[in-house]
Amino acid sequence: MSSGRIQQALLAWYGDNARDLPWRRSRDPYRVWLSEVMLQQTRVETVLPYYERWLERLPTVAALAAADEETVLRLWQGLGYYRRARNLHRAARAIVEERGGRWPASAAEWRQLPGVGRYTAGAIASITRGEPAAVVDGNVKRVLARLFLIDEPVDDAATLRRLWLLAESLVPAAAPGDFNQALMELGARICRPRRPRCDLCPLRPDCRGRRAGVAESLPRRRRRRPIPHRQEVAALVVRGGRYLLGRRPPGLLGGLWEFPGGPVAEGESPPQALARALVERLGIEVDVGPRLAAVDHAYSHLKVTVALYRCRLTGGELRPAYHTAARWLRRRQLGDLPLPRVTRKLARHLAA
């Protein structure tokens, strides 16, 4: 199995089968960078409308740098992993304000920006500047594990180092960007997690995993710990036809607006937990009324069930302590703010 043969076969396949995607029509670093960040842990079909809307509103890195965080989060709403959007924003400001609008000239320079790791830097540098920098994402891990019959868990540090070395040995000096995109495209469309289409794979003759009959069982991963589950409560506090929302502090979902509430502590009933949370977090006292809805939601590290209760304001003074701000909004105004997915789920149960 020679690297030259792999390069030739993969580039020929890509030339005939590459999808016509908007970010592939340009080598503009801004567009390539945006697409790479959006595509992390997200399917192409999901990203396409977000990518187009983003560029309509923020067509240049200068426009992104000048935007306020709420605009950035609103445009990102629904893609999840909001830290990626905040890092995009921070990096855009670094490019404009600290680098005078000058783009990084290498993968190493890209890695100096907030939120740009080894994979993203390699992808951008190879596509926009022709630097022979390797990439290793989930699709590439799967292709390499099957192609080279790597039986060790790919989430082990030693295995990951080996995968990077293999990727670096394969990336060609000519057309490295096309090669990297071909490798990722192969993993997304042919070397799929389930039911890989080995009959259509250009690397089929060289694939050790296929020859051993274990391709579909690769890559292997360490057994994950069970994801914990938590009960949470949220309040629909109504005043004059308006609902109370709080903006979350920095951290998980930081900067997004939510119906205020919090987790249910051991020994508490949901109404008790909600009344306590509103005093602690917003300084207000409420009479907790009927439950309006309950929704389930999963994060990468936690599963939650959130119950929404209608509440009547009875006392106290609105002084956000946990939240960084609070607003009274009509239902039609909720769409103007960046909301966590769980809040949007709960909002569907409100009266029009």
C-alpha positions in Angstrom: 0.0 0.0 0.0 1.8 3.1 -1.2 0.9 6.7 -0.3 1.2 7.7 -3.9 -1.4 5.1 -5.0 -3.8 6.2 -2.2 -3.4 9.9 -3.2 -3.9 9.2 -6.9 -7.0 7.0 -6.3 -8.6 9.4 -3.8 -8.0 12.6 -5.8 -9.4 10.9 -9.0 -12.5 9.9 -7.1 -12.9 13.3 -5.6 -12.6 14.9 -9.0 -15.5 12.9 -10.2 -17.7 12.8 -7.1 -17.1 16.0 -5.0 -20.3 17.7 -3.9 -20.9 21.2 -5.2 -20.9 23.1 -1.8 -20.8 26.9 -1.6 -17.6 27.0 0.5 -15.8 25.0 -2.2 -16.4 27.7 -4.8 -13.9 30.1 -3.2 -10.6 30.0 -1.4 -11.6 33.1 0.6 -10.2 32.3 4.1 -13.3 33.8 5.8 -15.7 31.5 4.0 -13.5 28.4 4.4 -12.9 29.1 8.1 -16.6 29.7 8.7 -17.6 26.4 7.0 -15.0 24.4 8.8 -16.2 25.7 12.2 -19.9 25.2 11.3 -19.3 21.6 10.1 -17.7 20.4 13.3 -20.0 17.8 14.7 -22.8 18.9 12.3 -24.0 17.5 9.0 -23.6 19.3 5.7 -27.3 19.4 5.1 -27.9 21.2 8.4 -25.1 23.7 7.9 -26.1 24.9 4.4 -28.9 27.3 5.4 -27.0 28.6 8.4 -23.9 29.3 6.2 -26.0 31.3 3.7 -27.8 33.3 6.3 -24.6 34.1 8.1 -22.9 35.4 5.0 -26.0 37.5 4.1 -25.7 39.2 7.5 -22.0 39.1 8.1 -20.3 38.8 4.7 -16.7 39.7 5.8 -14.5 39.2 8.8 -14.7 42.9 9.4 -18.5 42.7 9.6 -18.2 39.8 12.1 -15.7 41.7 14.2 -18.0 44.7 14.3 -21.1 42.7 15.2 -22.3 42.4 18.8 -22.4 39.0 20.6 -26.1 38.8 20.6 -26.3 39.0 16.8 -23.6 36.3 16.5 -25.4 34.0 18.8 -28.7 34.6 17.2 -27.3 33.6 13.8 -25.7 30.5 15.3 -28.9 29.5 17.2 -29.7 25.9 16.5 -26.2 24.7 15.6 -25.3 24.1 19.3 -21.8 24.3 20.8 -22.1 28.0 21.2 -18.5 28.3 22.3 -17.6 27.9 18.6 -19.6 31.0 17.7 -18.1 33.0 20.5 -14.6 31.9 19.5 -15.3 32.9 15.8 -16.3 36.3 17.1 -13.2 36.6 19.3 -10.9 35.4 16.5 -12.4 37.9 14.0 -11.7 40.7 16.3 -8.2 39.5 16.8 -7.7 39.4 13.0 -9.1 42.9 12.5 -7.8 44.7 15.6 -4.5 42.9 16.4 -3.5 41.7 12.9 -4.7 44.7 11.0 -7.0 42.5 8.8 -4.1 40.2 7.8 -5.0 36.6 7.5 -2.7 33.9 9.1 -0.1 32.7 6.6 0.2 29.1 7.9 -1.5 26.5 9.9 0.8 27.4 12.8 -0.5 31.0 12.7 -4.1 29.9 12.5 -3.6 27.9 15.7 -2.8 31.1 17.5 -6.4 32.3 17.1 -9.1 31.5 19.7 -10.9 28.3 19.0 -8.7 27.2 16.1 -7.2 23.7 16.8 -4.9 21.5 14.8 -7.6 20.1 12.6 -9.2 23.4 11.7 -5.9 25.1 11.1 -4.7 22.3 8.8 -8.0 22.3 6.8 -7.9 26.1 6.2 -4.2 26.3 5.4 -4.3 23.4 3.0 -7.5 24.6 1.2 -6.7 28.3 1.0 -2.9 28.4 0.7 -1.9 24.9 -0.5 0.0 24.1 2.6 0.6 20.3 3.0 -1.0 20.3 6.4 -2.8 17.1 7.6 -6.4 16.9 9.0 -7.9 14.4 11.4 -11.6 14.7 12.2 -14.2 12.0 12.9 -14.5 11.0 9.2 -10.7 10.8 8.7 -10.3 8.7 11.9 -12.8 6.2 10.6 -11.2 6.0 7.1 -7.7 5.6 8.5 -8.7 3.1 11.1 -10.3 0.9 8.5 -7.7 1.4 5.8 -4.8 0.6 8.1 -6.7 -1.9 10.4 -6.2 0.1 13.6 -7.8 -1.9 16.3 -6.9 0.3 19.3 -9.5 2.8 20.5 -9.2 6.0 18.5 -9.9 8.2 21.5 -6.7 7.0 23.2 -3.9 9.5 23.0 -1.4 7.1 21.6 -3.8 6.0 18.8 -4.6 9.6 18.0 -0.9 10.4 17.6 -0.6 7.5 15.2 -3.6 8.7 13.2 -2.0 12.1 12.8 1.3 10.6 11.7 -0.5 8.5 9.1 -2.5 11.6 7.9 0.7 13.6 7.6 2.4 10.8 5.7 -0.5 10.7 3.2 -1.1 14.4 2.4 0.5 15.3 -0.9 2.6 18.4 -1.6 0.4 19.0 -4.7 -3.4 19.7 -4.1 -3.3 19.1 -0.3 -6.6 20.9 0.1 -8.4 18.7 -2.4 -6.8 15.6 -0.8 -8.0 16.5 2.7 -11.5 17.3 1.4 -11.5 14.0 -0.5 -10.5 12.1 2.7 -13.3 13.8 4.6 -15.8 13.4 1.8 -15.0 9.7 1.6 -15.8 9.3 5.3 -19.0 11.2 5.0 -20.4 9.5 2.0 -18.7 6.1 1.4 -16.8 5.0 4.5 -19.9 5.6 6.7 -20.2 4.6 10.3 -22.8 2.0 9.5 -23.2 0.1 6.3 -20.1 1.4 4.6 -20.3 1.3 0.8 -17.1 -0.6 0.2 -18.2 -1.5 -3.3 -17.9 2.2 -4.3 -14.7 3.0 -2.4 -11.7 4.0 -4.4 -9.4 2.7 -1.7 -11.1 -0.7 -1.6 -8.1 -2.7 -2.9 -5.9 -1.3 -0.2 -8.3 -1.5 2.7 -7.0 -3.9 5.4 -10.1 -3.6 7.4 -12.3 -4.8 4.5 -9.9 -7.7 3.7 -10.1 -8.8 7.4 -13.9 -8.5 7.3 -14.0 -6.1 10.2 -14.4 -2.7 8.5 -17.8 -2.0 9.9 -16.7 -2.6 13.5 -14.0 0.0 13.2 -13.0 2.5 14.6 -13.1 1.2 18.1 -13.7 3.5 21.1 -13.4 3.3 24.8 -16.6 2.4 26.6 -18.2 5.7 27.6 -19.5 6.4 31.1 -23.3 6.7 31.4 -24.5 10.3 30.9 -26.1 11.7 34.1 -29.7 13.0 34.1 -30.9 16.0 36.0 -34.3 17.4 36.8 -34.7 21.2 36.2 -37.5 23.7 36.4 -38.2 27.0 34.6 -40.7 29.8 35.3 -43.1 31.5 33.0 -43.5 34.7 34.9 -46.1 36.9 33.3 -46.6 40.6 33.8 -48.8 42.7 31.5 -48.7 40.1 28.8 -44.9 39.9 28.9 -42.7 37.0 29.9 -39.6 37.3 32.0 -36.3 36.1 30.5 -32.8 36.1 31.8 -29.5 36.1 30.0 -27.2 33.3 31.0 -23.7 34.1 32.4 -20.5 33.0 30.7 -20.1 29.3 30.5 -22.5 26.7 29.2 -24.9 28.5 26.8 -23.5 31.8 28.0 -25.1 34.9 26.5 -28.3 33.1 25.6 -31.7 34.0 27.0 -33.9 31.6 28.9 -37.0 31.3 31.1 -35.4 31.6 34.5 -35.1 28.6 36.8 -32.5 26.0 37.8 -31.9 22.4 38.9 -34.0 20.6 41.5 -32.0 19.8 44.6 -32.3 16.5 46.4 -35.3 16.6 48.8 -37.0 19.5 47.0 -40.2 19.4 45.1 -40.1 21.2 41.7 -42.2 24.2 42.9 -39.9 24.6 45.9 -36.9 24.5 43.7 -38.3 27.1 41.4 -39.4 29.5 44.1 -35.9 29.2 45.6 -34.1 29.7 42.3 -36.0 32.8 41.4 -35.2 34.4 44.8 -31.5 33.5 44.5 -31.0 34.3 40.8 -33.3 37.2 40.2 -34.4 38.5 43.6 -38.1 38.0 43.0 -40.8 36.0 44.9 -43.4 34.1 43.0 -46.4 31.9 43.6 -45.7 28.8 41.6 -48.8 27.7 39.6 -49.6 24.8 37.3 -47.1 22.9 35.2 -47.4 23.9 31.6 -45.0 21.6 29.9 -42.0 19.3 30.3 -39.3 18.7 27.7 -36.2 16.4 27.5 -32.9 17.7 26.2 -29.5 16.2 25.8 -26.1 17.9 25.9 -22.8 16.2 25.2 -22.2 15.6 29.0 -25.7 15.8 30.5 -29.4 14.9 29.9 -32.0 17.1 31.5 -35.8 17.1 31.9 -37.1 20.7 32.2 -40.5 21.4 33.6 -42.1 24.8 32.9 -44.5 26.3 35.5 -46.7 29.4 35.2 -45.8 31.7 38.0 -47.3 34.9 39.6 -45.0 37.6 40.8 -45.8 38.3 44.4 -42.8 40.4 45.7 -39.1 41.2 45.7 -37.2 43.4 43.4 -35.8 42.3 40.0 -32.0 42.2 40.6 -30.2 39.6 38.5 -27.6 37.8 40.5 -27.0 34.7 38.4 -28.2 36.1 35.1 -26.3 39.0 33.6 -29.5 40.8 32.5 -33.3 40.3 32.5 -36.0 41.5 30.2 -39.8 41.4 30.0 -40.8 40.4 26.4 -43.9 39.6 24.5 -44.1 36.2 22.8 -43.5 37.6 19.3 -40.3 39.2 20.6 -38.7 35.9 21.6 -37.5 35.2 18.1 -35.4 38.3 18.2 -33.1 36.9 20.9 -30.7 33.9 20.9 -32.4 31.2 22.9 -31.1 27.7 23.9 -32.8 24.9 22.2 -34.5 23.8 25.4 -36.1 27.2 25.8 -37.3 27.1 22.2 -38.9 23.7 23.0 -40.7 25.2 26.0 -41.8 28.3 24.0 -43.7 26.1 21.6 -46.1 25.4 24.5 -47.0 29.0 25.0 -50.3 30.5 23.9 -50.0 32.6 20.7 
